[in-house]
Amino acid sequence: MAEHEDAPTPAHLELKAALLIVGVVLLIAASVLYVLYARGAFEATQRLVLIAEDSEGVAVGMDMSFSGFPIGRVARIELADDGNARILVDVAQKDAHRLRTSSVFTLVRSLVGGTAIKAYSGVPTDPPLPDGAERTVLIGDATAEIPRLVADARALLQNLNNLTAADAPLATTLANVQSLTGRASEHGALAALFGSEADARKLGVTLDRSNALLARLDGIAAKADRQVFDKGGLLPETQAGVVQLRATLAEAQAALTGVRGTLAKVDTVLVEAQGVAANARVASTDLADLRAEVEASLRKVQHLIDDINRRWPFSRDAKQVRLP
């Protein structure tokens, strides 16, 4: 059998291997540079120092967010001489204008999830935050409330146990309510309220009598209204009497006016009689006639007054008219 001949060696094998190694190295270097670029390693930043009581939950590379967007990254954590933690944050220059001198920084530790650093700017018109500024961070630790919540829950459960105990006032009250509802369902609500069925019946009798009394009062009130306001009642008769009285008083006033005129004539005649003595017989005759007129007027006035007394139902005393 013929001996196997050696395979020919590829040309430039070492050169190709070296080029392959260099290409892989360049590819790895390009990937690292791209990752660093994507992570902002070559981006211009400014330094922000956050002072906290402790840095629990904070790690290098953690983002600092503003309105939910990461604008900075924790570069280093240091321990200050006073025992506080110094959290050094690199903020990108393109986002640094969002931080102002009045900005507030918080370190929130939630029950679910990790720790988060957040920035808040309330007044956008304040001066920008300078490079290297130090700010105290506000820590909000939800886990710190757990012991107090456990203590409150324990006290609440103890109070609940005290309320639901067999000798608790609540159990006694519920028993009394159950007894009351049983009596109400058996003898009625009024019997349960008054304590005995006899007292409940007395209340029913009292209510019936009150209703009867109210019905009688309504009948009396209706009867009184008819006697006073209906046709032929007291009020219409009184109104008619007042109208007649007004007419009679008008007639009396007219008669009195006539008497005053007659008396004025008498005064004039008397003056003339005193001044004319020669005509005494004629004056005497005139005086007799005037006297007769006066007496007739007085009788008419007396007749009107008697007529008023007859028609006026509230006074029966006879009035006398006296001459002046």
C-alpha positions as CSV (number, residue, x, y, z in Angstrom):
1,M,0.0,0.0,0.0
2,A,1.3,3.4,-0.9
3,E,2.3,5.8,1.8
4,H,-0.2,8.6,2.5
5,E,1.1,11.9,1.3
6,D,1.1,15.0,3.7
7,A,-1.7,17.6,3.1
8,P,-0.5,20.9,1.7
9,T,-0.3,23.7,4.3
10,P,-2.6,26.7,3.6
11,A,-0.7,29.8,2.6
12,H,-0.3,32.7,5.0
13,L,-2.0,30.7,7.9
14,E,-0.3,32.7,10.6
15,L,-1.3,36.0,9.0
16,K,-4.9,35.0,8.8
17,A,-5.0,33.9,12.4
18,A,-3.4,37.1,13.5
19,L,-6.0,39.1,11.6
20,L,-8.8,37.1,13.1
21,I,-7.5,37.7,16.6
22,V,-7.1,41.5,15.9
23,G,-10.7,41.6,14.4
24,V,-12.1,39.9,17.5
25,V,-10.3,42.3,19.8
26,L,-11.4,45.3,17.8
27,L,-15.0,44.0,17.9
28,I,-14.9,43.5,21.6
29,A,-13.3,47.0,22.1
30,A,-16.0,48.5,19.8
31,S,-18.7,46.8,21.8
32,V,-17.2,48.1,25.1
33,L,-16.9,51.6,23.7
34,Y,-20.5,51.5,22.5
35,V,-21.8,50.3,25.8
36,L,-19.8,53.0,27.6
37,Y,-21.2,55.6,25.1
38,A,-24.7,54.3,25.6
39,R,-24.2,54.5,29.3
40,G,-23.1,58.1,29.1
41,A,-19.4,57.5,30.0
42,F,-18.2,60.0,27.5
43,E,-21.0,62.5,28.2
44,A,-20.2,65.8,30.0
45,T,-21.6,65.7,33.5
46,Q,-21.6,67.8,36.7
47,R,-21.2,66.5,40.2
48,L,-24.0,66.6,42.8
49,V,-23.4,65.5,46.4
50,L,-26.3,64.2,48.4
51,I,-25.9,64.0,52.2
52,A,-27.9,61.2,53.9
53,E,-28.0,59.7,57.4
54,D,-27.3,56.3,55.9
55,S,-26.8,54.8,52.4
56,E,-28.7,51.6,53.0
57,G,-30.1,50.4,49.6
58,V,-28.0,52.8,47.6
59,A,-25.5,51.2,45.1
60,V,-23.0,52.6,42.6
61,G,-24.6,52.9,39.2
62,M,-28.1,53.6,40.6
63,D,-30.1,56.2,38.7
64,M,-31.5,59.4,40.0
65,S,-34.8,60.2,38.3
66,F,-36.6,63.4,37.6
67,S,-40.3,63.1,36.6
68,G,-39.7,59.4,36.0
69,F,-36.7,59.9,33.7
70,P,-33.1,59.1,34.8
71,I,-31.0,62.2,34.7
72,G,-28.0,61.2,36.9
73,R,-26.1,58.1,38.1
74,V,-24.5,57.3,41.5
75,A,-20.8,57.4,40.9
76,R,-19.4,56.8,44.4
77,I,-20.5,56.5,48.0
78,E,-18.4,58.0,50.8
79,L,-18.5,58.1,54.6
80,A,-18.1,61.6,55.9
81,D,-16.3,62.6,59.1
82,D,-19.6,63.4,60.9
83,G,-20.9,59.9,60.2
84,N,-23.2,60.8,57.4
85,A,-23.2,59.2,54.0
86,R,-22.1,61.2,50.9
87,I,-23.7,60.0,47.7
88,L,-21.9,61.4,44.7
89,V,-24.1,61.7,41.7
90,D,-23.1,62.5,38.1
91,V,-25.7,64.5,36.3
92,A,-25.6,64.9,32.5
93,Q,-25.0,68.4,31.3
94,K,-28.0,68.2,29.0
95,D,-30.3,67.5,32.0
96,A,-28.6,69.6,34.6
97,H,-30.7,72.7,33.9
98,R,-33.7,70.8,35.4
99,L,-32.1,71.0,38.8
100,R,-32.5,74.3,40.6
101,T,-31.3,75.8,43.9
102,S,-34.7,75.1,45.4
103,S,-34.8,71.5,44.2
104,V,-35.6,68.7,46.7
105,F,-34.0,65.3,46.7
106,T,-35.5,62.2,48.3
107,L,-34.3,58.7,49.0
108,V,-37.3,56.4,49.1
109,R,-37.2,52.8,50.4
110,S,-40.4,51.0,49.6
111,L,-41.8,47.7,50.9
112,V,-41.8,46.2,47.4
113,G,-39.0,47.1,45.0
114,G,-35.6,48.7,45.6
115,T,-34.5,52.1,46.8
116,A,-35.0,55.1,44.5
117,I,-33.4,58.6,44.4
118,K,-35.7,61.2,43.1
119,A,-35.4,65.0,42.4
120,Y,-38.2,67.6,42.5
121,S,-38.0,71.2,41.2
122,G,-40.9,73.3,42.4
123,V,-39.9,76.7,41.0
124,P,-38.4,76.4,37.5
125,T,-37.4,80.0,37.4
126,D,-34.9,79.7,40.3
127,P,-31.1,79.8,39.5
128,P,-29.6,76.5,38.2
129,L,-27.9,74.2,40.7
130,P,-24.1,74.8,40.5
131,D,-21.6,72.0,39.9
132,G,-20.4,70.3,43.1
133,A,-23.5,71.5,45.1
134,E,-24.3,69.6,48.3
135,R,-27.8,68.9,49.3
136,T,-29.4,67.0,52.2
137,V,-31.6,64.2,50.9
138,L,-34.9,63.4,52.5
139,I,-35.3,59.8,53.5
140,G,-38.7,58.1,53.3
141,D,-38.5,54.6,54.7
142,A,-41.8,52.6,54.5
143,T,-40.3,49.7,56.5
144,A,-39.8,52.0,59.5
145,E,-43.5,52.2,59.9
146,I,-43.8,48.4,60.1
147,P,-43.2,48.1,63.9
148,R,-45.7,50.9,64.7
149,L,-48.3,49.2,62.4
150,V,-47.7,45.8,64.1
151,A,-48.2,47.5,67.5
152,D,-51.4,49.2,66.3
153,A,-52.7,45.9,64.9
154,R,-51.9,44.1,68.2
155,A,-53.8,46.8,70.1
156,L,-56.7,46.6,67.7
157,L,-56.9,42.8,68.0
158,Q,-56.8,43.1,71.8
159,N,-59.7,45.6,71.8
160,L,-61.6,43.4,69.4
161,N,-61.1,40.4,71.8
162,N,-62.3,42.6,74.7
163,L,-65.4,43.5,72.7
164,T,-66.3,40.0,71.7
165,A,-65.7,38.4,75.1
166,A,-68.6,36.6,76.8
167,D,-68.7,39.1,79.7
168,A,-68.2,42.2,77.6
169,P,-70.8,45.0,77.6
170,L,-71.4,44.4,73.9
171,A,-72.5,40.8,74.5
172,T,-74.8,42.0,77.3
173,T,-76.3,44.6,75.1
174,L,-76.8,42.1,72.3
175,A,-78.5,39.8,74.7
176,N,-80.8,42.6,75.9
177,V,-81.6,43.5,72.3
178,Q,-82.4,39.9,71.6
179,S,-84.7,39.7,74.6
180,L,-86.4,42.9,73.6
181,T,-87.0,41.8,70.0
182,G,-88.4,38.5,71.3
183,R,-90.9,40.3,73.5
184,A,-91.8,42.6,70.7
185,S,-92.5,39.7,68.4
186,E,-94.6,38.0,71.0
187,H,-96.6,40.8,72.6
188,G,-96.0,43.7,70.2
189,A,-93.6,46.6,70.2
190,L,-95.6,48.7,72.7
191,A,-95.7,45.9,75.2
192,A,-91.9,45.4,74.9
193,L,-91.4,49.2,75.3
194,F,-93.7,49.7,78.4
195,G,-92.8,46.4,80.0
196,S,-96.3,44.9,80.2
197,E,-99.2,44.3,77.9
198,A,-101.6,46.1,80.3
199,D,-99.7,49.4,80.0
200,A,-99.7,49.1,76.2
201,R,-103.5,48.6,76.3
202,K,-103.9,51.7,78.5
203,L,-101.9,53.7,75.9
204,G,-104.2,52.5,73.2
205,V,-107.3,53.5,75.2
206,T,-105.8,56.9,75.9
207,L,-105.1,57.4,72.2
208,D,-108.7,56.4,71.3
209,R,-110.1,58.9,73.9
210,S,-107.8,61.6,72.6
211,N,-109.1,61.0,69.1
212,A,-112.7,61.2,70.2
213,L,-112.0,64.4,72.1
214,L,-110.4,65.9,69.1
215,A,-113.4,64.9,67.0
216,R,-115.8,66.6,69.5
217,L,-113.6,69.7,69.5
218,D,-113.7,69.8,65.7
219,G,-117.6,69.6,65.8
220,I,-117.8,72.4,68.4
221,A,-115.5,74.6,66.3
222,A,-117.6,74.0,63.2
223,K,-120.8,74.9,65.1
224,A,-119.2,78.0,66.5
225,D,-118.2,79.1,63.0
226,R,-121.7,78.6,61.7
227,Q,-123.2,80.6,64.6
228,V,-120.8,83.4,64.2
229,F,-120.1,83.7,60.5
230,D,-123.1,82.1,58.7
231,K,-126.2,83.9,57.4
232,G,-128.3,85.0,60.4
233,G,-125.4,84.6,62.8
234,L,-124.0,87.0,65.3
235,L,-121.5,88.7,63.1
236,P,-123.9,89.6,60.2
237,E,-126.6,90.9,62.6
238,T,-124.0,93.0,64.4
239,Q,-122.8,94.5,61.0
240,A,-126.5,95.3,60.1
241,G,-127.0,97.0,63.5
242,V,-123.8,99.1,63.0
243,V,-125.1,100.2,59.6
244,Q,-128.4,101.3,61.0
245,L,-126.7,103.0,63.9
246,R,-124.5,105.0,61.5
247,A,-127.7,106.1,59.6
248,T,-129.4,107.2,62.8
249,L,-126.4,109.0,64.1
250,A,-126.2,110.9,60.7
251,E,-129.9,111.9,61.1
252,A,-129.3,113.0,64.8
253,Q,-126.3,115.0,63.6
254,A,-128.4,116.8,61.0
255,A,-131.1,117.5,63.6
256,L,-128.5,119.0,66.0
257,T,-127.2,121.1,63.2
258,G,-130.7,122.5,62.6
259,V,-131.0,123.2,66.4
260,R,-127.8,125.1,66.3
261,G,-129.0,127.2,63.4
262,T,-132.3,128.0,65.3
263,L,-130.5,129.0,68.4
264,A,-128.4,131.3,66.4
265,K,-131.5,132.9,65.0
266,V,-132.9,133.3,68.6
267,D,-129.7,135.0,69.6
268,T,-130.0,137.4,66.7
269,V,-133.7,138.1,67.5
270,L,-132.8,138.8,71.2
271,V,-130.2,141.2,70.2
272,E,-132.6,143.0,67.9
273,A,-135.3,142.9,70.7
274,Q,-132.9,144.6,73.1
275,G,-132.0,147.2,70.5
276,V,-135.5,148.0,69.4
277,A,-137.7,148.7,72.4
278,A,-140.3,150.4,70.2
279,N,-141.2,147.2,68.4
280,A,-141.7,145.1,71.6
281,R,-145.1,143.7,70.5
282,V,-143.7,142.5,67.1
283,A,-140.5,141.2,68.8
284,S,-142.6,139.3,71.4
285,T,-144.6,137.7,68.5
286,D,-141.4,136.6,66.8
287,L,-140.0,135.2,70.0
288,A,-143.0,133.1,70.5
289,D,-142.8,131.7,67.0
290,L,-139.0,131.0,67.4
291,R,-139.8,129.4,70.7
292,A,-142.3,127.1,69.1
293,E,-139.7,126.2,66.4
294,V,-137.1,125.4,69.1
295,E,-139.5,123.2,71.0
296,A,-140.4,121.4,67.8
297,S,-136.7,120.8,67.0
298,L,-136.1,119.5,70.5
299,R,-139.0,117.1,70.2
300,K,-137.6,115.8,66.9
301,V,-134.1,115.4,68.5
302,Q,-135.7,113.6,71.5
303,H,-137.6,111.3,69.0
304,L,-134.3,110.5,67.2
305,I,-132.5,109.7,70.4
306,D,-135.4,107.4,71.5
307,D,-135.2,105.7,68.1
308,I,-131.4,105.2,68.6
309,N,-131.9,103.6,72.0
310,R,-134.5,101.2,70.6
311,R,-132.2,100.1,67.8
312,W,-128.9,100.0,69.7
313,P,-128.9,96.6,71.5
314,F,-126.0,97.3,73.9
315,S,-127.4,100.4,75.8
316,R,-130.9,101.1,77.3
317,D,-130.2,104.3,79.3
318,A,-132.3,107.2,78.1
319,K,-130.3,110.3,77.2
320,Q,-131.5,113.8,77.9
321,V,-130.8,116.8,75.8
322,R,-130.3,119.9,77.8
323,L,-130.6,123.3,76.3
324,P,-127.6,125.6,76.7
